[in-house]
Amino acid sequence: MKKFCQECGHEAKATDIMCTNCGTEIIDINDKQQSASQTKLNTEMKPQKGKQPMSKQQKILISVVGALAVLIIGFSVWANLYFSKDSTENRFYKAIENKDSEQLEQLLIYENGSTATKNELDAFIKLADDLKENELKSLVNVVPDGKFLGIFQKHKVQAIDQFAYYSGPTEGLEMQFNNSKIKDQKDSDGITYGPLLPGIYTVNVSLDNEFGKSTTEIEVTLANSTSEKVSMDELPIGVASVNVVNYDGELMSKSHLLVNGNKVEIDENGESGNFGPLFLDGSQEVKVVANYPWGEVESKSYSIDSNYIEVDASLVSGDQLEKIKEVLLTFGEEMQDAKAQLSTDVFTSVTDILRDDFLYFEIDPLLRENIYYTGKLNKVELNADNMWPHNGLVVVHSMFDYSYAFFEAGEEPPALEDYELHSFVGLAYDESTQEWKVSYIEADNHEGVDPTDTLKGSEVVYAPSDEAITVSGTDLRAEMQEFMEAYTIASVDAINFRDISHMSPYLTSDGPRYEEALDYIAYLENAGITEEYVSTEVVDVVDHGDGSYLVTTHEEFIIFYPTRESQNRYETVVEVKKENGSWKVHKLVSTKGI
């Protein structure tokens, strides 16, 4: 039979002796009925007395006991609800929503029951922002976690342990996850970090090895629901190789790379082997240190952002560039003067090779046609950023702006016409004199110069001198130039074929030159010497007044000895006269090296 409080009507358990709602003593109905019968009996047997009221102390005691009972019951209800699984889960997601790391610290634990650090909790919150709730639930579980006051079951949120794995060289490598050092375990293939909470971590990576100490950072997301290792593929560590695109073995044989101040060799093709490990994210840099005949030149820095990069070596320093500009300006002036004077003797800025080429291609045609030249240099433009090595030379993209005119003997020079010569100029460096010389010039008709420097010319008008006009005033100079070229080529053929018949058509029948040449050919044959013709320039023609002329030439040959070869220039004077209407060499007057 159910029991109810006689004071407030609250249902009570069979074992309750006091009302849990108001604190009033519970009286069993059977006892009450028995007591009532007894009371009735006593009443009938004894005279009735008046009911005694409760004292104040009794009332206070009853109120306190009732209040305590209510408090205990309420606390029990609260504790059961607060530490329940559902309540714990709700508080967990509320803390994530509020980004409350302090609250999460009380709720979130590792699989081994340990608590997380604030830095890891920050990573966890960052990940939670990127995930939907059902995705996040795959990374956590609500689990029992002891009892509150030894009575009420508590729960916490257990995260699935995460592990980050790096596969690669580990020497000198250190990592921190959100500025925290994490337990790691090395093996033969790499290193494993963890356990960590699921999260998005900023990983600070430092590498300290022979290439110096360097740092970088990457972002790693750890969100594996099965605790499998997450490979840190984002980590840009590896070996690299470099190719110097404009490498020239003749000029740069002693060059090398600098990687964070560490020297790395390059081979005869301008390529390095693999070097590292180092960061490949552009945070580390490489320079080319090129050793040229004109000095050491260091390139700009190139970022190493992959396993293979291509770089350019710088060719000249600032000081050497100024010298090159000076030579180009001088060359531009001397080209105008040489054509005006019909002589290469004015050149100070060119090699012997260019001197001969200029004579052959620029001056000889004027002499043959008995044409004069006048001109002036206006300016020279060059692109210092467009220079490259080629066959031991430095090539510069240049433009020579000049004004010129051609005219014949007895004519006044016409008005000058403007012209721009776009060209590639090859410069040779003479180590003995430490000077730059122009070795060749090649016209470029397809590409304009994008100038970095403009050099103003003197605008001096170069015109033929009286000597040039005197020598070239008739066809004599042109005739002599043509004859002496043919004579010299025939002389070389006679030497190489050991047969004077190649040159005898160019010799007088009664002159000493025939016997001189015959003896010289025999001498060279015994010595095993041959020659290669390079050039001949008539520099002077003097009339003897007896029908003969003293002709001075500058000649160049390559001489092949049994064990070596050399390129030599000579100044030769011969006596020339006409025989049967043709020019002939009568005798050799002198010859000397120049």
ZADOKE-517469 format. One record per atom (N, C-alpha, C): residue in one letter; x, y, z. Coordinates in steps of 0.2 Angstrom, whole numbers, plus 5000, padded with zeros to 4 digits. Example, Ala and Ser with C-alpha at 12.3 -4.5 7.8 and 13.67 -1.06 7.14 Angstrom:
BEGIN
A506649725039/A506249785039/A506649845039/S506449895035/S506849955036/S506450005039/
//
This chain:
BEGIN
M500449945000/M500050005000/M500450065000/K500350114996/K500750174995/K500650215002/K501250255003/K501250305009/K501250375006/F500950415010/F500950485008/F501050525015/C501350585014/C501450635019/C500850655021/Q500750655028/Q500050685031/Q500050755031/E500650785030/E500650855031/E500550895024/C500950865019/C500950895012/C500650855007/G500550795008/G500250745003/G500750714998/H501450724999/H501950704995/H502050624995/E502050594990/E502150514990/E502850504993/A502850454997/A503450435000/A503550354998/K504250344999/K504450274998/K504250235004/A504250165003/A504050125009/A504450125015/T505150145013/T505650145018/T505750215021/D505450265018/D505550335021/D505250345028/I505550375032/I505250395039/I505150465039/M505350505034/M505350575034/M505150595027/C504750645026/C504550675020/C505150705017/T505250685011/T505850725007/T505650785004/N505050805005/N504750865002/N504750925008/C504450905013/C504350955019/C504650935025/G504950875026/G505250855032/G504850825037/T504250825036/T503750795041/T503850725042/E503850695048/E503850625050/E503250585046/I503450535043/I503050485039/I502750435044/I502050435045/I501750385050/I501350335046/D501550275047/D501250215043/D500550215045/I500050205040/I499350205041/I499150155045/N499450095045/N499250035050/N499350055057/D499950085058/D500150105064/D499650165067/K499550205062/K499050255064/K498350235066/Q498150185062/Q497450155064/Q497550115070/Q498050085071/Q498150045078/Q498150095084/S498550155082/S498550205087/S497950235089/A497550245083/A496850275084/A496450235088/S496450165087/S496050125091/S496250125098/Q496850125099/Q497150125106/Q496950195109/T496950245105/T496750315108/T496050315110/K495650285105/K494950285107/K494750245113/L495150185114/L495050145120/L495250185126/N495850215125/N496050255131/N495650315133/T495350335127/T494850395129/T494250375132/E494050315130/E493450285134/E493650265141/M494250245142/M494450225148/M494650285153/K494950335149/K495250385153/K494950455151/P494950495156/P494650565154/P495150595149/Q494950635144/Q495350665139/Q495650725142/K496350735139/K496750795141/K496850845135/G497050905135/G497150955129/G497850935126/K497850945118/K498450935114/K499050985116/Q499650955117/Q500250995118/Q500551025112/P500551095111/P500851125105/P501651115105/M501951115098/M502651105097/M503051165099/S503651145102/S504051205104/S504351245098/K504651295100/K504951335094/K505551295092/Q505951265096/Q506551235095/Q506351175090/Q505851145092/Q505651085088/Q505451105081/K505051165080/K504951185074/K505551205070/I506051235073/I506651255069/I507051195067/L507051145071/L507451085070/L507051045064/I506451045064/I506051015058/I506151055052/S506251125052/S506351165046/S507051155043/V507551145048/V508251135045/V508351065042/V508051015045/V508050955042/V507750945036/G507150985035/G506850985029/G507251015023/A507551075025/A507951115020/A508551075018/L508851035023/L509450995021/L509250945016/A508650915017/A508450865013/A508250885006/V507950945006/V507850974999/V508550994995/L509051014999/L509651034996/L510050974994/I510050924998/I510350864995/I510050834989/I509350834989/I509050804983/I509150844977/G509150914978/G509250964972/G509950954970/F510450944974/F511150944972/F511250874969/S510950824971/S510950754968/S510750764961/V510150794960/V509850804953/V510350844949/W510650894951/W511050944947/W511750904945/A512050864950/A512650834949/A512550774944/N511950744944/N511850694939/N511750714932/L511450774932/L511350804925/L512050834923/Y512350874927/Y512950914925/Y513550864922/F513650814926/F514150764924/F513950714919/S513350714917/S513050664912/S513450674905/K513350624901/K513750614895/K513450674890/D512750684890/D512450734886/D512750804888/S512650814894/S512850884897/S513650894895/T514050844896/T514750854895/T514850874887/E514550834883/E514550844876/E514350914874/N513750934877/N513451004876/N513951064878/R514251054884/R514751104886/R515351104882/F515551044879/F516151044875/F516051084868/Y515451074865/Y515351114859/Y515251184860/K514951204866/K514851274868/K515551304869/A515951274872/A516651294873/A517051314866/I516951264861/I517151274854/I516851334851/E516251334852/E515851394849/E516151464851/N516251464858/N516551524861/N517251534861/K517651484858/K518351484858/K518651484865/D518351454869/D518551454876/D519051404878/S519651414877/S520151364878/S520251344886/E520051394890/E520051374897/E519551314899/Q518951324896/Q518451274897/Q518651214894/L518951214888/L519151154884/L519651114888/E520051154891/E520651124895/E520351074900/Q519751094903/Q519451054908/Q519050994905/L518950994899/L518450944896/L518850894892/L519450924888/L519750884883/L520350844886/I520450784884/I520950744886/I521250704881/Y521850674882/Y522150624877/Y521850554878/E522050514874/E521850444875/E522050414882/N522650434884/N522950414890/N522750454896/G522250494895/G521950534900/G522250594902/S522850614899/S523250674901/S522850734898/T522950794901/T522650854898/T523150884893/A522850934889/A523150964883/A523451034885/T523951054882/T524251124883/T523751174879/K523851234881/K523451284878/K523651294870/N524251284869/N524451294862/N524151234857/E524051174860/E523751124856/E522951144856/L522751164861/L522051184861/L521851234856/D522351284855/D522251334850/D522251304843/A522651254842/A522651214836/A521951174835/F521751154840/F521151114840/F520551154838/I520551214841/I519951264840/I519951284832/K520651294830/K520651314823/K520451264818/L520551204820/L520251144816/L519551144816/A519251154822/A518551144823/A518151194819/D518451254818/D518151304814/D518051284807/D518551244805/D518551214798/D518051154797/L517851124802/L517551064801/L516751074803/K516351034800/K515651024803/K515650984809/E515050994813/E515050954819/E515150884818/N514750854813/N514850784812/N515550754810/E515950804807/E516650784805/E517050784811/L516950834816/L517250844822/L517150784827/K516550754827/K516350704831/K516750634829/S516950634823/S517350574821/S518050574825/L518250634827/L518950634830/L518950634838/V518350634841/V518250634848/V517750584851/N517750564857/N517350524860/N517150544867/V516550544870/V516350564877/V516450494881/V516850494886/V517050434890/V516950454897/P516850404901/P516750404909/P517450424911/D517450474916/D518150494919/D518050504927/G518050444930/G518050444937/G517350474940/K517350484947/K516650504950/K516750564954/F516250604954/F516250664958/F516050644965/L516450664970/L516350654977/L516250574978/G516550534974/G516450464974/G515750434973/I515350484971/I514650464970/I514350464963/F514450524960/F514150544954/F514650534948/Q514450494943/Q514950474937/Q515050544933/K515750554932/K515950604927/K516050584920/H516050634916/H516250614909/H516750674906/K517150654901/K517650704898/K517650684890/V517850724886/V517950714879/V518650694878/Q518650634875/Q519350604873/Q519450614866/A520050654864/A520250664857/A520650604855/I520550584848/I520950534845/I521650554844/D522150524847/D522850544846/D523050544839/Q523450604838/Q523650614831/Q524450614831/F524750594825/F525450584824/F525650614818/A526150654818/A526450684812/A527050654810/Y527150634804/Y527750594802/Y528150634796/Y528850644797/Y529250674792/Y529750614789/S529750604783/S530150554780/S530750594776/G531350584779/G531950614776/G532450624781/P532950654779/P533550664783/P533350704789/T533650684795/T533450714801/T534050754805/E534650744802/E535150774806/E535150854806/G535150884812/G535150954812/G534450984812/L533950934812/L533250954811/L532850964817/E532451014819/E532051024824/E531451054822/M530851034826/M530251054824/M529851074831/Q529451124831/Q528951144836/Q528351154833/F527851124837/F527151134834/F526751184839/N526551234835/N526251294839/N526751314845/N527351324843/N527851344848/N527951294854/S527751234853/S527851184859/S528251124856/K528751104860/K529151054858/K528750984860/I528650944855/I528250884855/I528750824856/K528550774859/K528850714860/K528950684853/D529550654851/D529750634845/D530050564845/Q530050524840/Q530350464839/Q530650454833/K531350444832/K531650444826/K531750364824/D531750354817/D531950294815/D532350294809/S532450244805/S532950244800/S532750294794/D532050294793/D531750334788/D531550404789/G531450424795/G531250484797/G531150494804/I530650534806/I530450554813/I529750564814/T529450534819/T528750544821/T528650584827/Y528150634827/Y527950674832/Y527250664835/G527250654841/G526550644844/G526550604851/P526050594854/P525350614852/P525250684852/L524750714848/L524550774848/L523750774847/L523450834849/L522750834848/L522650844841/P522050824838/P521850854832/P521850924831/G522150954826/G522151024825/G522551044819/I522551114818/I522951144812/I523451174816/Y524051154814/Y524651174818/Y525151214813/T525451264816/T525951304813/T526651274816/V526951244811/V527551204813/V528151244811/N528551264816/N529151304815/N529751254815/V530051254809/V530651204807/V531251244807/S531751214810/S532451244810/S532951184807/L533451204803/L533851154800/L534551184801/D534951154805/D535651174807/D536151124804/N536551134798/N536951094795/N537551134792/E537951094788/E538451134784/E538251194780/F537651194778/F537451254775/F537151314779/G537351304786/G537151354790/G536451344794/K536251384798/K535651374802/K535051414798/S534551384797/S533951424793/S533351394796/T532851434795/T532151414798/T531651434793/T531051394794/T530451404790/T529851384794/E529351394791/E528751364794/E528251344789/I527851294791/I527251264787/I526651254791/E526151244788/E525451234792/E525351154790/V525151124796/V525051054795/V524351034799/T523951004795/T523250984798/T523250914800/L523150894806/L523050834809/L522350814811/A522050774807/A521350754808/A521250684805/N521550634808/N521450564806/N521050534811/S520550504809/S520050474814/S520350404817/T520850374814/T521150314816/T521850314819/S522050374820/S522750384823/S523350364818/E523150354812/E523650344807/E524150404806/K524750394805/K525250444804/K525050494798/V525150554799/V524950604794/V525650624791/S525850614785/S526450634782/S526450704781/M527050734783/M527150804782/M527450824775/D527050814770/D527250824763/D527450894762/E527050934766/E527151004765/E527851034767/L528250994770/L528951014773/L529451014767/P529651074765/P530051084759/P530751074760/I530951014762/I531650994763/I531950944758/G532450954756/G532750904751/G533450924748/V533650894743/V534350914740/V534150954734/A534650994731/A534551034726/A535151034721/S535051054715/S535651064710/S535551124706/V536051154704/V536051214700/V536451214694/N536151244689/N536451254682/N536551324681/V537251344679/V537351414677/V537251414670/V536751444668/V536551444661/V537051474656/N537351534658/N537851564654/N538551544655/Y538651484658/Y539351464660/Y539851464653/D540451484654/D540951484649/D541551454652/G541651394649/G542251354652/G542951384651/E543051424646/E543651464645/E543751524650/L543151554651/L543251614655/L543151594663/M542751544664/M542451534671/M542651474674/S543251444673/S543451374675/S543551374682/K543651424686/K543851424693/K543251454697/S542651444694/S542051474697/S541751424702/H541251454707/H540951404711/H540251444713/L539851404717/L539251434720/L539351444727/L538951494730/L538951504737/L538151494739/V538151444744/V537451424747/V537451444754/N537151494756/N537151514763/N537851524766/G538351544761/G539051554763/G539451494762/N539151444760/N539551374759/N539651364752/K540351344751/K540551344744/K540351274741/V540051274735/V539851214731/V540151224724/E540451164722/E540851164716/E540351154710/I540551184704/I540251174698/I540751134693/D540451094689/D540851064684/D541051104678/E541351064673/E541551104667/E540951124662/N540351104664/N539751124660/N539351174664/G539551194670/G539251244674/G538651214678/E538751154680/E538251114684/E538551094690/S538151104696/S538351074702/S538051004703/G538350964707/G538050904709/G537450914714/N537150864717/N536650874722/N536950894728/F536650944732/F536850964738/F536250974743/G536450974749/G535850984754/G535950934760/P535450914764/P534750944764/P534751014765/L534251054763/L534151124764/L533351134762/F533151194764/F532451214763/F532351234756/L531851204752/L531751214745/L531051264745/D530951304749/D530451354749/D530551424747/G531151434745/G531451504743/G531751544749/S531751514755/S532051544760/S532751544760/Q533051504756/Q533851494756/Q534051514749/E534651544748/E534851574742/E535551554740/V535651554733/V536251534730/V536551594726/K537151604726/K537551654722/K538051614717/V538251644712/V538751624708/V539351664709/V539951634711/V540551674711/V540951654705/A541051694700/A541351684694/A542051714695/N542551674693/N543251704693/N543451704686/Y543551774683/Y543751784677/Y544451814676/P544751814670/P545351844670/P545351924672/W544851954672/W544752024674/W544552024682/G544451974685/G544351974692/G543751934694/E543651934701/E543051894703/E542451934703/V541851904701/V541251944701/V540751894704/E540351924709/E539751894712/E539151904709/S538751854708/S538051874705/S537551894710/K536951914708/K536451924713/K536251854716/S535751864721/S535551804725/S534951774721/Y534951704721/Y534351674718/Y534051624723/S533351634724/S533051594729/S533051514726/I533151474731/I533151404730/I532451374732/D532051374726/D531351354728/D531151284724/S531551244722/S531451184719/S532151144719/N532051074717/N532651034717/N533151054712/Y532951094707/Y533351114701/Y533151184699/I533751224699/I533551294697/I534151314692/E533951364688/E534451394683/E534651464685/V535251484685/V535451544687/V535951574681/D536051634682/D536551674677/D537151704681/A537751694679/A538351724682/A538351794680/S538551844684/S538651904682/S539351914679/L539451954673/L540051954669/L540552004672/V540352064673/V540852114675/V540652144681/S541052174685/S540952224691/S540752284688/G540552334692/G540452404691/G541052434687/D541652424690/D542252454688/D542352434681/Q542352364680/Q542452344673/Q541952364668/L541352374670/L540852394665/L541052464663/E541252504667/E541452574665/E542052574660/K542452524661/K543052514656/K542752494649/I542252454650/I541952424643/I541652484640/K541252524643/K540952584640/K541452624637/E541952634640/E542452684638/E542752654631/V542952584631/V543152554625/V542652564619/L542052554621/L541552554615/L541452624612/L541552674617/L541552744614/L542152754610/T542752734612/T543352744608/T543252714602/F543052654602/F542952614596/F542552644591/G541952674593/G541552704589/G541852764585/E542252804589/E542552864586/E543152834581/E543452784583/E544052764579/E543752734572/M543252704572/M542952674566/M542852734561/Q542552784563/Q542452844559/Q543152874556/D543652874560/D544252904559/D544652854554/A544652784555/A544952744551/A544752744544/K544052744543/K543852744536/K543952814533/A543952864537/A544152924534/A544952934531/Q545352904535/Q546052904534/Q546252844529/L545752794528/L545952734524/L546552694527/S546552694534/S547052654537/S546852634544/T547052574546/T546852544553/T547352564558/D547852604556/D548352624561/D548152674566/V547552704565/V547252744570/V546952704576/F546852644575/F546552604580/F546952594587/T546652604592/T546952584599/T546552534603/S545952524601/S545452494605/S545252424602/V545652394597/V545452334594/V546052284594/T545852224593/T546352164593/T546552164585/D547152134584/D547352124578/D546852094573/I546452044576/I545952014572/I545452064569/L545252104573/L544752154570/L545052204566/R545752224567/R546052264563/R546152244556/D546252174555/D546352144549/D545652144545/D545152124549/D544452114546/D544152184544/F544352234548/F544152304546/F544452324540/L545052314539/L545452334533/L545152294527/Y544952234528/Y544752194522/Y544052214520/F543652224525/F542852234524/F542752304523/E543052354526/E542852424526/E543352464522/I543952454522/I544452504519/I544652484512/D544852414511/D544952394505/D544452414499/P543852404500/P543352424495/P543352494493/L543552534498/L543552604497/L544252624492/L544752584494/L545352594490/L545252574483/R544952514482/R544852484475/R544452534471/E543952564474/E543452604471/E543652684471/N544252694474/N544452764474/N543952814477/I543652794483/I543152824486/I543352854493/Y543152914495/Y543352934501/Y542752934506/Y542852944512/Y542352934518/Y542452994523/T541953014525/T541953064531/T541353054535/G541453054542/G540853044546/G541053064553/K540553064558/K540553084565/K540153034569/L540353024575/L539952984580/L539553024584/N538853004584/N538453044588/N538353014595/K538252954595/K538152924602/K538252844601/V538352814607/V538352744608/V537852724613/E537452674611/E536952644616/E537152574618/L537152544624/L537252474625/L536752454631/N536652394631/N536252354636/N536652314640/A536852344646/A537252314651/A536952254654/D536352244653/D535952184656/D535952134651/N536152144645/N536152094639/N536852084637/M537252054641/M537952034640/M538051964641/W538451924637/W538551854638/W539251834636/P539451784639/P540151754637/P540051714630/H540551714626/H540551674620/H541251664617/N541451604618/N542151584615/N542751624618/G542651634625/G543151674628/G543151754627/L542551774624/L542451844624/L541851864628/V541751934629/V541151954632/V540751994626/V540151974625/V539752004619/V539252054622/V539252114619/V538852164622/V538352184616/H537752194617/H537252214612/H537252294612/S537452324606/S537652394606/S537352424600/M537252494600/M537052524594/M537552584593/F537852594587/F538252654586/F537852704581/D537752764583/D537352814580/D537852864577/Y537952864570/Y538452904567/Y538152934561/S538452984558/S538253024552/S538853014547/Y538753004541/Y539252984536/Y539053014529/A539653014525/A539553024518/A540152994514/F539952974508/F540552954503/F540553004498/F541153014495/F541253054489/F541953034486/E541953054479/E542553044475/E543053094475/A543653084472/A544153134472/A543953194468/G544053254471/G543953314467/G543253344469/E542853304473/E542153324475/E542153344482/E541653394483/E541553414490/E541153364493/P541253354500/P540853304503/P540153324504/P539653284502/P538953294503/P538753304510/A538153324511/A537853324518/A537853254521/L537953254527/L538053184531/L537353154532/E537253094531/E536653054533/E536753014539/D536153014543/D536252984549/D536052904548/Y536452864553/Y536352794552/Y536452764559/E536052714561/E536152674567/E536352604565/L536952584568/L537252524567/L537052474573/H536552434573/H536352394578/H536852334578/S537152314583/S537752264582/S537852224589/F538152164588/F538452134594/F539152144594/V539452164599/V540152174599/V540552134604/G541052094601/G541352044605/G542052074608/L542052074615/L542652104618/L543152054621/A543752064620/A544252024623/A544652054628/Y544852024633/Y545252054639/Y545952034638/D546352074638/D547152064638/D547352064645/E547552004648/E547752004655/E548452044656/S548852044650/S549552074651/S549452144652/T549052174648/T548952254649/T548352274653/Q547952214655/Q547352234659/Q546852284655/E546752264649/E546352314645/E545852274641/W545252304639/W544752274635/W544952294628/K544852254623/K544952264616/K544352234612/V544152274607/V543552244603/V543852194598/S543552134598/S543852084594/S543452064588/Y542752084588/Y542352074582/Y541752124583/I541452134577/I540752174577/I540352144572/E539752124574/E539252084570/E538652124570/A538352144564/A537752184563/A537152144565/D536752174568/D536052144571/D535552184567/N535252154562/N534652184559/N533952174561/H533952134566/H533252104568/H533052134575/E533452154579/E533252164586/E533552234588/G533152274591/G533452344593/G533752334600/V534152384602/V534452384608/V534052414613/D533852384619/D533552414624/D534052444629/P534252504628/P534852534631/P534752544639/T535352524642/T535352544649/T535852604650/D536252614645/D536752664645/D536752704638/T536852764638/T536952804632/T537552844633/L538052834628/L538652874628/L538752924623/K538852984624/K538853034620/K539453034616/G539453044609/G539953044605/G540253114604/S540853124602/S541253184601/S540853234596/E540553204591/E540253234585/E540853274581/V541453254582/V542053274578/V541953244571/V541953284566/V541853264559/V542553234556/Y542653174555/Y543253144553/Y543253144545/A543853174542/A543853184535/A544553154533/P544653144527/P545353114524/P545853164525/S546453144528/S547053194528/S547353204522/D547753254521/D548153264515/D548553204513/E548753164517/E549153104516/E548753054513/A548153044516/A547652994513/A547453014506/I547353084505/I547053104498/I547653094493/T548253104495/T548853104491/T548953034489/V548852984493/V548952914492/V548452884488/S547852904489/S547252884486/S546952924480/G547352974479/G547153024473/G547152994467/T547452934466/T547452904459/T547252834461/D547252794456/D547152714456/D547752684459/L548252714460/L548952684462/L548852644469/R548552674474/R548452644480/R548052584480/A547552584476/A547052534475/A547452474471/E547752494466/E548152444462/E548652404467/M549052444471/M549552414475/M549252364480/Q548652394483/Q548352344488/Q548152284485/E547852284479/E547652224476/E548152174474/F548752214471/F549352174469/F549652144475/M549752174481/M550152154486/M549752094490/E549152104490/E548752044493/E548851984489/A548751984482/A548851924478/A549651904478/Y550051944479/Y550751924479/Y550951894486/T550651914491/T550751884498/T550451814498/I549851814496/I549451744496/I549851694492/A550151714486/A550551674482/A551151654485/S551451694489/S552051684493/S551951624498/V551351624502/V551151574506/V551051514503/D550751514497/D550651444493/D551351414492/A551851464489/A552451434487/A552851404493/I552751434499/I553051404505/I552751334507/N552151334507/N551751274509/N551851214504/F551851234498/F551951174493/F552651164491/R553151204494/R553851204493/R553951214485/D553651254482/D553651264475/D553651344473/I554151364471/I554251444470/I553751464464/S553551414460/S553151424454/S552551464456/H552251454462/H551651484464/H551751564464/M552351584466/M552451654467/M552851694461/S553151654457/S553651674452/S553251724447/P552651714445/P552251764441/P552251834444/Y552351844450/Y552351904454/Y553051934455/L553551904452/L554251924453/L554551954446/T555052004447/T555352024441/T555851964438/S556051964432/S556451914429/S557151924431/D557351994432/D558052004434/D558252024441/G557752024445/G557852054452/G558051994457/P558352024463/P558551974468/P558051934471/R557451964471/R556851934475/R556751854473/Y556851834467/Y556751764465/Y557251724469/E557951734470/E558351694473/E558251694481/E558051764483/E557951764490/E557351714492/A556851714488/A556251674490/A556451604489/L556851584484/L557051514483/L557351494489/D557851524492/D558251514498/D557751504504/Y557351554505/Y556851554511/Y556451494511/I556151474505/I555751414504/I556051354506/A556751344504/A557151284506/A557251284514/Y557351344517/Y557451344524/Y556851324528/L556351354526/L555651334529/L555551254528/E555651234523/E555551164521/E555951114526/N556651134527/N557051094531/N556851104539/A556551164540/A556351174547/A555651144549/G555251124543/G554651094544/G554151144546/I554151204543/I553751264545/I553251274539/T552651294541/T552151314536/T551851374538/E551451404534/E551051474536/E550351474533/E549951514537/E549351524534/E549251604534/Y548951624528/Y548851694526/Y548351724530/V548351784533/V547851814537/V547651884533/S548151924532/S547951994529/S548552024527/T548452074523/T548952124520/T548652194519/E548952244522/E548752314521/E549352354519/V549152384513/V549652434511/V549652504515/V550152514518/V550152574522/V550552634519/D550952624514/D551352684511/D551552664504/V551552704500/V551852704493/V552252764491/V552852754490/V553352804489/V553652794482/D553552844478/D553752844471/D554552864471/H554952814468/H555652824467/H555852874462/G555452884457/G555552934451/G555852894445/D555952834446/D556252794441/D555852734438/G555152744440/G554652694438/G554552644443/S554952644448/S554852594454/S554552634460/Y554252594464/Y553952614470/Y554152574476/L554252604482/L554352574488/L553652564492/V553452504492/V552852494495/V552852464502/T552552494507/T552652464514/T551952434516/T551952374518/T551352334520/T551452314527/H550852304530/H550752264536/H550452204535/E550752144537/E550552084535/E550452044541/E549951994541/E549851944547/E549851874544/F550151834548/F550151764546/F550151724553/I549851654552/I549951604557/I550451564555/I550951554559/I551551514558/I551551454562/F551551394558/F551551324561/F552251294562/Y552451294568/Y553151254569/Y552951184570/P553451144571/P553351074572/P553051054579/T553151104584/T552851084590/T552351144593/R552351194589/R551851254591/R551651294585/E551251344587/E551051394582/E550951464585/S551051514581/S550951574583/S550751624578/Q550351674580/Q550151724575/Q550551784575/N550851804570/N551351864569/N551151914564/R551351974566/R551252034561/R551952064560/Y551952084553/Y552652104551/Y552452174547/E553052214547/E553052274542/E553552254537/T553352254531/T553752234525/T553852294520/V554452304518/V554552354513/V554852314507/V554552324501/V554752294495/V554752344489/E555252334484/E555252374478/E554852344473/V554352384470/V553952364465/V554052404459/K554052364453/K554052404447/K553652364442/K553452394436/K553052364431/K553552334426/E553352274424/E553652234419/E553152204414/N553252224408/N552752194403/N552052214405/G551952284408/G551352304409/G551052284416/S551352244419/S551152214426/S551552234431/W551252244437/W551652254443/W552052184445/K552652194447/K553152144450/K553552164456/V553652114460/V554152134466/V554852124463/H555252174464/H555952174462/H556352144467/K556352174473/K556752144479/K556452164485/L556652124490/L556452134497/L556852184500/V556652244503/V557052294506/V557152284513/S556552264517/S556652254524/S556052224526/T556052184532/T555452154536/T555652154543/K555152164547/K555252164554/K554552154558/G554652124563/G554052104567/G553752164570/I553052174571/I552752224574/I552152204579/
//
